[in-house]
Amino acid sequence: MSARTAIEIAAAVRSGERSALEVVDESLGAIDTANPGLNAFLTITADEARAVAESVDAQVAAGEDPGPLAGVPIALKDNLVTRGVATSCASRILAGWVPPYDATVVQRLRAAGAISVGKTNLDEFAMGSSTENSAFGPTRNPHDPERVPGGSSGGSAAAVASGMVPLALGSDTGGSIRQPASLCGVVGVKSTYGTVSRLGLVAYGSSLDQIGPFATTVADAALLLEVIGGHDPGDSTSLNLPAPDVSAHLDDGVDGLRIGVISELMGEGIAPEVAARVRAAAEVMAAAGATVEEVSIPSISASLSAYYMVATAEASSNLSRYDGVRYGNRVEAANVTDMMTATRTQGFGDEVKRRIMLGTYALSAGYYDAFYATAQKVRTKLRADFDAVYGNHDLLLCPTSPTPAWRLGEKTDDPLTMYLSDICTIPANLAGHPAASIPFGTDGAGLPIGAQLLGPTLGEATMFRAAAVLEHSAREDVANDSHNGGRK
């Protein structure tokens, strides 16, 4: 698509300057060109998108306002259920399954005038850090197709980064929005747990999962969060609060804010170029009037282990429903037990099986207290440590990913090394706090690096203020590099 933001597209459609159909056709053309090489989309809903675009144009012609995202093409991660459109979770066990209803966020997007153009690739059931675990092949990074886009929402990140769509939705259980946003050089946001309805999100880890936006700008991400957020009586974990009001505060700056740089996430395991960009982000904040200092959150060192106990235990429970009986694919066998075994054996990929077995083991008699219960105690301690730091700081700063994007296949044979890719993002999920990844420069090979901002519960407005400051600085750097003939 042309390099217009979602806000600009919506304004042009609402004013009649552009037609929604024209915008959608442009997006579909970009998908036709870029998707064969990137595999970002699993399903492209061209006919449905054009029909909705014509409806939006009819509203405009009638003098009606279609909504704040009028005519804006958007991509949906393929674990968000969509009525009449296949939702596979990138798994063979759900291949071809068509849901009878829409997720709440999908309903809210439609009410705001947004137009879904398709469903994006992901690590199977959102379990992974690279989008290499998809049953339908990996997604590739638009900045270097030989590298991963991150995961599990790699398809959504790649769709935005490549210009196929200006907006996309992903889900974030342990960093699955922010980490691919960092590796693909776009904005990715996970809000406070409960601010966005999970109704219609196919569950991985129910106490961790959260739907959130991908965008090319902080302002676009803010608008999308406001559209999808707010109380949903159909979701028992939904906070009884309106959507976060973040757009109104984007120009407030960071003067007077107290920002802590998490020392545990700036040392061993963090690539030097990544750490250097985060230190540069801290300097930008300080120059803009914030007080910046290092802080320590000791329990972060145990967060990775705790996360993989909690998440896999919840996954073991959630994925037990895929048994060949109620929905999804079935492998016929001589009896029910053999049928269930064959269905799950053929239907699930290796990573999903690994996590189901780990979670089942952690919940089994004799091991529950040693593993799952202990992990929950670590989670409680982590929240307490965060609360103590937030008592003296408004925001925290750290890397989003320990490294830029790695090569396809580089970590697939070593699951533990792959899991370490989420070390910087997992703490916010365990604590339930908001966090965002903002593109902030590149490494020597031109691969994107993201700086991550974390806020206390319901601290989205302050977090977006700081994100806008970082975005402005990063754009100035790019403009100066262009003027000087390229990055030094």
Secondary structure per residue as TSV (DSSP state, phi and psi in degrees):
chain	resnum	aa	ss	phi	psi
A	1	M	-	360.0	161.7
A	2	S	-	-65.3	153.8
A	3	A	S	-78.6	62.2
A	4	R	-	-110.1	143.6
A	5	T	-	-75.8	166.1
A	6	A	H	-61.9	-39.4
A	7	I	H	-63.0	-41.3
A	8	E	H	-67.4	-40.9
A	9	I	H	-62.0	-47.7
A	10	A	H	-61.3	-40.3
A	11	A	H	-64.1	-40.5
A	12	A	H	-67.0	-38.3
A	13	V	H	-70.7	-43.6
A	14	R	H	-65.1	-30.8
A	15	S	H	-85.3	-10.6
A	16	G	T	87.9	2.3
A	17	E	S	-64.4	-38.0
A	18	R	S	-128.9	154.7
A	19	S	-	-93.7	147.9
A	20	A	H	-62.0	-35.3
A	21	L	H	-63.8	-40.1
A	22	E	H	-61.9	-43.5
A	23	V	H	-64.3	-44.0
A	24	V	H	-65.2	-42.4
A	25	D	H	-61.9	-36.8
A	26	E	H	-64.0	-42.3
A	27	S	H	-64.8	-44.9
A	28	L	H	-63.4	-35.0
A	29	G	H	-64.7	-39.9
A	30	A	H	-65.1	-36.8
A	31	I	H	-65.8	-44.0
A	32	D	H	-58.2	-35.2
A	33	T	H	-79.0	-46.7
A	34	A	H	-92.9	-31.2
A	35	N	H	-65.4	-36.4
A	36	P	H	-56.6	-31.3
A	37	G	H	-89.3	-16.9
A	38	L	H	-110.9	-25.8
A	39	N	-	56.2	44.7
A	40	A	-	-80.8	-34.7
A	41	F	E	-102.9	136.8
A	42	L	E	-94.0	-34.0
A	43	T	E	-135.0	133.3
A	44	I	E	-115.7	121.2
A	45	T	-	-104.2	64.3
A	46	A	H	-63.6	-48.2
A	47	D	H	-64.3	-44.5
A	48	E	H	-62.5	-41.3
A	49	A	H	-64.1	-42.5
A	50	R	H	-66.1	-36.4
A	51	A	H	-65.3	-41.9
A	52	V	H	-66.7	-39.4
A	53	A	H	-60.5	-41.3
A	54	E	H	-63.8	-35.9
A	55	S	H	-66.5	-41.0
A	56	V	H	-62.1	-45.3
A	57	D	H	-62.5	-35.7
A	58	A	H	-66.7	-37.2
A	59	Q	H	-62.8	-45.0
A	60	V	H	-62.0	-43.7
A	61	A	H	-62.9	-28.9
A	62	A	T	-86.0	3.4
A	63	G	T	82.6	12.9
A	64	E	-	-95.1	157.9
A	65	D	-	-100.4	113.1
A	66	P	-	-70.0	-16.7
A	67	G	-	129.4	171.7
A	68	P	T	-67.2	-16.7
A	69	L	T	-115.1	31.9
A	70	A	T	-53.8	119.0
A	71	G	T	76.4	6.2
A	72	V	-	-83.8	120.3
A	73	P	E	-69.1	140.0
A	74	I	E	-140.1	147.0
A	75	A	E	-107.1	144.6
A	76	L	E	-117.7	128.2
A	77	K	E	-57.8	140.2
A	78	D	T	-81.1	30.5
A	79	N	T	-118.2	13.2
A	80	L	B	-102.3	119.0
A	81	V	-	-70.6	141.6
A	82	T	B	-136.8	120.4
A	83	R	T	-60.3	123.5
A	84	G	T	81.6	-0.8
A	85	V	B	-123.1	131.8
A	86	A	-	-53.9	137.9
A	87	T	-	-129.1	105.9
A	88	S	-	-104.0	-16.7
A	89	C	T	54.5	25.5
A	90	A	T	54.9	35.3
A	91	S	-	-124.8	142.7
A	92	R	G	-64.9	-27.8
A	93	I	G	-70.0	-20.9
A	94	L	G	-115.7	10.2
A	95	A	T	-57.1	123.8
A	96	G	T	86.4	-2.2
A	97	W	-	-72.3	130.7
A	98	V	-	-115.8	114.1
A	99	P	-	-69.8	153.6
A	100	P	S	-93.2	5.2
A	101	Y	S	-150.6	168.9
A	102	D	-	-102.6	145.1
A	103	A	-	-61.1	153.1
A	104	T	H	-56.7	-41.8
A	105	V	H	-64.5	-32.8
A	106	V	H	-67.9	-41.4
A	107	Q	H	-61.0	-42.0
A	108	R	H	-69.8	-35.0
A	109	L	H	-63.5	-44.1
A	110	R	H	-63.5	-40.8
A	111	A	H	-65.3	-25.2
A	112	A	T	-89.4	0.9
A	113	G	T	92.2	0.1
A	114	A	-	-70.8	156.2
A	115	I	E	-127.3	114.0
A	116	S	E	-73.6	130.5
A	117	V	E	-108.9	-1.1
A	118	G	E	160.4	177.4
A	119	K	E	-112.0	137.0
A	120	T	E	-102.7	157.9
A	121	N	-	-70.3	156.6
A	122	L	-	-158.5	164.7
A	123	D	S	-63.9	137.4
A	124	E	G	-47.8	124.4
A	125	F	G	52.9	29.1
A	126	A	G	66.8	25.5
A	127	M	-	-105.9	92.2
A	128	G	-	161.5	172.6
A	129	S	S	-125.7	13.7
A	130	S	S	-146.2	-5.8
A	131	T	S	58.6	28.9
A	132	E	-	-95.4	-9.2
A	133	N	-	-91.3	8.1
A	134	S	-	-68.9	140.6
A	135	A	T	-69.4	-11.8
A	136	F	T	-114.3	27.6
A	137	G	-	91.7	156.2
A	138	P	-	-75.8	155.1
A	139	T	-	-89.1	150.8
A	140	R	-	-112.3	152.1
A	141	N	B	-77.1	126.3
A	142	P	T	-60.6	-25.0
A	143	H	T	-78.9	-22.7
A	144	D	B	-163.2	101.4
A	145	P	T	-61.2	-9.8
A	146	E	T	-87.8	1.8
A	147	R	B	-118.1	161.8
A	148	V	-	-78.4	156.6
A	149	P	-	-92.4	0.8
A	150	G	-	89.0	177.4
A	151	G	S	-162.4	172.3
A	152	S	S	-85.3	-11.5
A	153	S	S	-88.8	39.9
A	154	G	H	-63.6	-33.4
A	155	G	H	-64.3	-43.3
A	156	S	H	-65.6	-42.5
A	157	A	H	-62.4	-44.9
A	158	A	H	-66.9	-35.2
A	159	A	H	-63.3	-39.4
A	160	V	H	-75.5	-45.3
A	161	A	H	-63.0	-30.8
A	162	S	T	-86.5	-5.8
A	163	G	T	84.6	11.1
A	164	M	S	-69.2	-35.6
A	165	V	-	-142.6	153.0
A	166	P	S	-83.4	-19.0
A	167	L	E	-138.8	153.2
A	168	A	E	-153.9	158.1
A	169	L	E	-110.4	143.4
A	170	G	E	-133.4	-178.4
A	171	S	E	-125.3	148.1
A	172	D	-	-129.9	107.8
A	173	T	S	-102.6	-38.9
A	174	G	S	-140.0	19.8
A	175	G	S	126.8	13.1
A	176	S	T	-74.0	-4.1
A	177	I	T	-100.6	-50.4
A	178	R	H	-67.7	-41.5
A	179	Q	H	-65.2	-47.8
A	180	P	H	-67.2	-29.5
A	181	A	H	-60.5	-41.9
A	182	S	H	-64.3	-46.6
A	183	L	H	-70.3	-24.2
A	184	C	H	-102.9	-4.9
A	185	G	T	76.0	38.2
A	186	V	S	-127.9	174.2
A	187	V	E	-86.4	133.6
A	188	G	E	-137.1	136.6
A	189	V	E	-133.0	133.7
A	190	K	E	-115.4	120.3
A	191	S	-	-87.9	177.6
A	192	T	S	-53.6	136.4
A	193	Y	T	-56.3	125.7
A	194	G	T	101.4	-8.7
A	195	T	S	-80.4	-21.1
A	196	V	B	-121.5	130.9
A	197	S	-	-61.5	138.8
A	198	R	-	-97.7	1.8
A	199	L	T	-62.9	119.4
A	200	G	T	94.9	0.1
A	201	L	B	-91.3	120.6
A	202	V	-	-64.2	121.5
A	203	A	-	-73.2	138.9
A	204	Y	S	-112.0	-73.5
A	205	G	S	-120.3	101.2
A	206	S	T	-62.0	-31.2
A	207	S	T	-85.0	1.9
A	208	L	T	-123.1	-33.2
A	209	D	-	-59.5	140.2
A	210	Q	-	-153.5	135.6
A	211	I	E	-84.6	143.2
A	212	G	E	-159.2	173.5
A	213	P	E	-92.6	150.7
A	214	F	E	-113.2	141.7
A	215	A	E	-158.4	166.6
A	216	T	S	-87.9	-16.3
A	217	T	S	-133.7	156.8
A	218	V	H	-63.8	-39.9
A	219	A	H	-63.4	-40.1
A	220	D	H	-64.3	-42.7
A	221	A	H	-62.7	-39.3
A	222	A	H	-62.5	-45.9
A	223	L	H	-63.0	-42.9
A	224	L	H	-64.6	-40.0
A	225	L	H	-62.4	-40.1
A	226	E	H	-65.0	-33.7
A	227	V	H	-69.9	-43.5
A	228	I	H	-89.1	-15.7
A	229	G	B	-82.2	176.3
A	230	G	S	107.5	162.0
A	231	H	-	-62.0	141.2
A	232	D	-	-131.5	110.0
A	233	P	T	-62.9	-14.7
A	234	G	T	-82.3	-6.2
A	235	D	-	-119.0	113.7
A	236	S	T	-67.7	-16.8
A	237	T	T	-95.9	2.1
A	238	S	-	-76.0	131.5
A	239	L	-	-70.3	139.8
A	240	N	S	-83.0	64.7
A	241	L	S	-140.7	154.5
A	242	P	-	-69.4	169.8
A	243	A	-	-60.3	146.7
A	244	P	-	-59.2	135.0
A	245	D	-	-93.5	96.5
A	246	V	-	-114.1	-29.7
A	247	S	G	-61.9	-34.8
A	248	A	G	-68.0	-14.1
A	249	H	G	-108.9	6.8
A	250	L	T	-64.1	-27.1
A	251	D	T	-98.4	11.3
A	252	D	S	-76.1	-18.5
A	253	G	-	72.7	-174.2
A	254	V	-	-119.7	9.7
A	255	D	T	-57.4	124.2
A	256	G	T	91.1	-10.5
A	257	L	-	-75.5	153.2
A	258	R	E	-109.3	120.3
A	259	I	E	-123.2	129.1
A	260	G	E	-106.3	133.9
A	261	V	E	-95.2	120.7
A	262	I	E	-73.8	111.3
A	263	S	G	-65.7	-33.9
A	264	E	G	-65.2	-18.2
A	265	L	G	-110.5	23.5
A	266	M	S	-125.6	7.8
A	267	G	S	-116.9	-121.2
A	268	E	T	-57.5	133.7
A	269	G	T	91.4	-11.3
A	270	I	S	-98.3	124.3
A	271	A	-	-58.4	138.0
A	272	P	H	-54.0	-39.6
A	273	E	H	-67.9	-32.0
A	274	V	H	-68.9	-47.7
A	275	A	H	-60.1	-37.3
A	276	A	H	-65.1	-38.9
A	277	R	H	-69.1	-36.3
A	278	V	H	-68.7	-38.4
A	279	R	H	-63.2	-37.8
A	280	A	H	-64.4	-37.5
A	281	A	H	-63.6	-39.5
A	282	A	H	-62.8	-39.5
A	283	E	H	-65.5	-37.2
A	284	V	H	-62.3	-43.7
A	285	M	H	-62.1	-43.8
A	286	A	H	-63.9	-41.5
A	287	A	H	-65.5	-25.4
A	288	A	T	-87.8	3.8
A	289	G	T	108.3	1.0
A	290	A	-	-83.1	153.9
A	291	T	E	-91.8	120.0
A	292	V	E	-120.4	132.5
A	293	E	E	-153.5	160.6
A	294	E	E	-75.1	145.2
A	295	V	E	-132.7	159.5
A	296	S	-	-120.9	133.4
A	297	I	-	-126.8	86.4
A	298	P	G	-56.0	-36.2
A	299	S	G	-71.4	-8.9
A	300	I	G	-57.6	-29.9
A	301	S	G	-63.6	-22.1
A	302	A	G	-102.7	1.2
A	303	S	H	-67.9	-37.2
A	304	L	H	-61.6	-47.0
A	305	S	H	-63.8	-43.3
A	306	A	H	-63.4	-42.5
A	307	Y	H	-59.2	-47.1
A	308	Y	H	-71.7	-16.9
A	309	M	H	-77.4	-50.9
A	310	V	H	-64.6	-49.5
A	311	A	H	-64.4	-44.4
A	312	T	H	-71.3	-32.2
A	313	A	H	-63.9	-44.2
A	314	E	H	-68.1	-35.9
A	315	A	H	-64.7	-40.0
A	316	S	H	-57.5	-40.8
A	317	S	H	-72.3	-47.9
A	318	N	H	-64.6	-37.4
A	319	L	G	-85.9	-0.1
A	320	S	G	-68.2	-17.6
A	321	R	G	-71.9	-17.0
A	322	Y	-	-89.5	86.2
A	323	D	S	-124.4	5.3
A	324	G	S	83.3	1.4
A	325	V	S	-102.4	-51.5
A	326	R	S	-87.7	-45.4
A	327	Y	S	-161.8	171.8
A	328	G	S	85.0	-175.5
A	329	N	-	-81.0	156.0
A	330	R	-	-132.6	136.8
A	331	V	-	-103.6	116.5
A	332	E	-	-67.1	144.0
A	333	A	-	-152.2	177.5
A	334	A	S	-69.4	-28.8
A	335	N	S	-146.7	174.1
A	336	V	H	-63.8	-42.7
A	337	T	H	-61.9	-46.3
A	338	D	H	-65.8	-36.1
A	339	M	H	-63.1	-46.1
A	340	M	H	-63.7	-42.0
A	341	T	H	-63.1	-46.5
A	342	A	H	-67.1	-38.9
A	343	T	H	-63.1	-47.0
A	344	R	H	-73.1	-32.5
A	345	T	H	-65.8	-46.0
A	346	Q	H	-80.5	-28.4
A	347	G	H	-82.0	-32.9
A	348	F	S	-96.0	144.1
A	349	G	-	-82.7	175.0
A	350	D	H	-61.5	-42.6
A	351	E	H	-67.5	-40.2
A	352	V	H	-64.0	-43.4
A	353	K	H	-61.3	-41.2
A	354	R	H	-59.5	-45.0
A	355	R	H	-73.5	-34.9
A	356	I	H	-62.6	-44.9
A	357	M	H	-66.3	-40.3
A	358	L	H	-63.7	-44.0
A	359	G	H	-67.8	-40.0
A	360	T	H	-63.2	-40.9
A	361	Y	H	-62.6	-43.7
A	362	A	H	-64.9	-26.8
A	363	L	H	-94.3	-4.6
A	364	S	S	-74.9	156.9
A	365	A	T	-58.3	133.6
A	366	G	T	94.1	-17.7
A	367	Y	T	-121.9	-11.4
A	368	Y	T	-56.9	-50.6
A	369	D	I	-66.6	-38.1
A	370	A	I	-70.4	-31.7
A	371	F	I	-114.1	-68.6
A	372	Y	I	-65.1	-48.7
A	373	A	I	-63.4	-38.0
A	374	T	H	-65.6	-40.6
A	375	A	H	-61.7	-37.7
A	376	Q	H	-68.4	-32.6
A	377	K	H	-67.0	-39.8
A	378	V	H	-62.6	-40.7
A	379	R	H	-59.9	-43.4
A	380	T	H	-63.4	-41.6
A	381	K	H	-64.9	-39.4
A	382	L	H	-62.1	-44.0
A	383	R	H	-60.5	-41.7
A	384	A	H	-64.3	-40.8
A	385	D	H	-64.3	-41.8
A	386	F	H	-61.7	-45.6
A	387	D	H	-60.1	-38.3
A	388	A	H	-63.9	-42.0
A	389	V	H	-69.8	-39.8
A	390	Y	H	-69.0	-14.2
A	391	G	T	-64.4	-23.0
A	392	N	T	-121.4	0.6
A	393	H	-	-139.2	144.7
A	394	D	S	-84.0	-34.6
A	395	L	E	-145.1	162.2
A	396	L	E	-123.6	154.9
A	397	L	E	-133.0	138.7
A	398	C	E	-165.4	175.1
A	399	P	E	-65.4	158.3
A	400	T	S	-87.7	-47.4
A	401	S	S	-124.7	142.8
A	402	P	S	-62.6	-25.0
A	403	T	S	-140.3	162.2
A	404	P	S	-68.1	-176.9
A	405	A	-	-60.8	136.5
A	406	W	-	-101.8	170.6
A	407	R	B	-75.0	147.7
A	408	L	T	-55.3	132.0
A	409	G	T	84.9	-7.5
A	410	E	S	-65.8	-33.0
A	411	K	S	-120.0	4.0
A	412	T	T	-67.3	-25.1
A	413	D	T	-89.8	0.7
A	414	D	-	-134.1	84.5
A	415	P	H	-56.8	-36.4
A	416	L	H	-65.7	-39.2
A	417	T	H	-64.6	-38.8
A	418	M	H	-62.8	-42.6
A	419	Y	H	-60.9	-32.9
A	420	L	G	-65.1	-15.8
A	421	S	G	-63.9	-18.7
A	422	D	G	-102.3	10.2
A	423	I	T	-60.1	-32.1
A	424	C	T	-84.1	-20.9
A	425	T	T	-100.4	-29.2
A	426	I	H	-56.7	-41.5
A	427	P	H	-54.5	-38.9
A	428	A	H	-66.5	-32.7
A	429	N	H	-70.3	-44.0
A	430	L	H	-62.0	-37.8
A	431	A	H	-82.6	-19.0
A	432	G	T	79.9	14.8
A	433	H	-	-89.0	160.0
A	434	P	-	-74.6	151.1
A	435	A	E	-156.6	151.3
A	436	A	E	-143.5	144.7
A	437	S	E	-107.0	128.8
A	438	I	E	-118.6	127.9
A	439	P	E	-58.5	128.9
A	440	F	E	-143.5	67.1
A	441	G	E	94.7	-174.0
A	442	T	E	-137.0	169.2
A	443	D	-	-89.7	-172.7
A	444	G	T	-63.8	-22.0
A	445	A	T	-93.2	4.2
A	446	G	S	82.6	13.5
A	447	L	-	-85.9	138.8
A	448	P	E	-64.2	149.9
A	449	I	E	-128.8	134.2
A	450	G	E	-108.8	141.0
A	451	A	E	-99.0	136.3
A	452	Q	E	-108.0	130.4
A	453	L	E	-107.3	134.3
A	454	L	E	-121.9	142.2
A	455	G	-	-129.9	165.7
A	456	P	S	-71.4	172.7
A	457	T	T	-50.1	128.8
A	458	L	T	61.4	27.7
A	459	G	-	-95.1	25.6
A	460	E	H	-59.9	-41.3
A	461	A	H	-61.5	-44.9
A	462	T	H	-66.5	-39.8
A	463	M	H	-61.7	-42.6
A	464	F	H	-68.0	-33.1
A	465	R	H	-57.4	-48.1
A	466	A	H	-68.8	-36.6
A	467	A	H	-60.8	-39.5
A	468	A	H	-65.1	-35.7
A	469	V	H	-65.2	-45.4
A	470	L	H	-63.5	-41.8
A	471	E	H	-61.1	-45.0
A	472	H	H	-60.3	-42.9
A	473	S	H	-65.1	-42.9
A	474	A	H	-62.9	-39.1
A	475	R	H	-66.4	-38.0
A	476	E	H	-63.1	-39.9
A	477	D	H	-61.0	-43.9
A	478	V	H	-64.1	-42.7
A	479	A	H	-63.3	-41.5
A	480	N	H	-67.1	-40.2
A	481	D	H	-63.6	-40.6
A	482	S	H	-63.7	-42.0
A	483	H	H	-64.7	-33.3
A	484	N	T	-89.1	3.6
A	485	G	T	91.0	15.3
A	486	G	S	125.9	159.0
A	487	R	-	-65.0	137.3
A	488	K	-	-75.6	360.0
